[in-house]
């Protein structure tokens, strides 16, 4: 548990690097995502098998933004929970 508590500040200090990494990979995958959507028409159409339909925001950039917001919220939750242990 002590080791885990030590790592949180490390990752907190690198949150901007992590978000930059997400952005870089999102840019790299942009064309593939467009082709995937052309084939399967997934944006703007909720998937009845996906319990996370509320995360479908209609385009790739919004999906990436949703991922980053989820990541930051999850990291904050993890940080607060570890502080309570």
Buried (B, 14 or more C-beta within 10 A) or exposed (E): EEEEEEEBEEEEEEEEEBBEEBEEEBEEEEEEBEEBBEEEEBBEEEEEEEEEEEEBBEEBEEBBBBBBEEBEEEBEEEBEEEEEE
